[in-house]
Amino acid sequence: MKRSTHRQLLTTHIGSLHRPAALREAAEDRREEAITEAVREVVARQVEAGIDVVSDGDMSKPSYSTYIAERATGFGGSRKEPRRWLEAEDFPDWGGPKIEINLDPLPPAVPAVVGDIRRIDTGAAERDAANLAAAVTEAGAAEGFLTAASPGVLTIFMENQHYPSHDAYIEALIPVMREEYEAAYRAGLLVQIDSPDLSAFDVQFPGMPLDEWKRVAAAHLDAINAATAGIPPEAMRLHVCWGNHEAPHTRDIALREILPNLLRARPAALCIQAANPRHEHEWRVFEDIKLPEDKILIPGVIDTTTSFVEHPELVAERIMRFARVVGPERLIAGTDCGFATFADHYNLTPSISYAKLRSLVAGAALASGQL
C-alpha cells in the first residue's frame, strides 16, 4: 500500500462509480467485453481527474454487496421483512419524491438466503481483478483497489431464511468471501472490504441494546479477520459508514463507540465518513484514541449524498485536521462513500461526482503545500 508524504498527500475514493449506459444495456453475450471496456474507461477517467488510488467502479456488480448472490448457491426468493430507517419513525413528515426511495435501505429485488451457501462462479472475482489490474497499468495509476463485501454486510441485505442462527449464517459466508478477497490480492491489487455492518447500528438490529450490538459487531469483525488471514494487512483497507443516503442520521452510533473494535481489524487502512454534517466533527476522536502506528486513515473529505461540490479550500481544511492528529504519512484523502452504490440508483449525476473528485485532488494539493 502506497503512503502519502509531506510533499504529496495521496487521494482515493470508496469504489463505486456510475455504470455507463452501454454496459447497462449490453446483451448477455457481450457483457464481459462491455465490462472490460467500462473498467478501462472508468480507470482512465479517475486518473484524468487526478485520483491516485483507483477502483474499477464496481462495473461488474449490480451493487457493492448483493452481487455475491450471482456467484454462489443458496440465494433466492425475497426478504419477508423490509428494513426501514428507524429515524423515519422519529420524523414522520420525512418523505417526498426525492427521498421516498431511501426510506427502505434495500432495493426491492434483493434475494434471501434459502439454502446452503456454496461458491459456484469461481472465475468472477479473478475476472474483476484481471480487468482492474490491466486498466491500472494501461492508465498509469499509482495503485488500484478492488471492493468486496464483508460477511456481516451481506447479512444486512440478504435475509436469513435458512441457517439456524445469525452466527451460523456468518460462518457460512467466510469461505465464500475469502475467495473474493484473495483473488484481488493475487492480482497485485489492494482489497477494500466494505463493512457498514460495523457501524450501521439502526439498520441491522433495530432496537437492540448497544452492549449486545457491540458483541455482534465484534463477531462480525472476527469473521473479517478470519476470512483475510492469508492476506498481509498492508494489502487491505476496511470501509465503514452509516449509510450512503441523505437523511437525518440522528440515530447514528458515535465513532468513539465503535473505533476500538475497528482498530482490531487486520486491514491496515481504515476508511471512515468525515465530511457529512453528522460526522465531520469526529476527527477529534483521534486526539483521544490514538491511531496505531501500523494503521493508515482514509477519512472522507468529500460528501457523496449532496450535489454541493466542496470548495478545495474546505477540502484542504478537512485534510489538515487529520494531518495534525495522525500525521500526513498515515493519511490518504478519500470520500465518505461510493458515488453509485447501486447500479440503477445513485445520489449524484456523473458530472457532479467527477467534479467532486477533482475538488478532492485540488484540496489535497493545497494541503500538501501547507505541509
Order of alpha helices (4+ residues) and beta strands (2+ residues): alpha-alpha-beta-beta-alpha-beta-alpha-beta-alpha-alpha-beta-alpha-alpha-beta-alpha-beta-alpha-beta-alpha-alpha
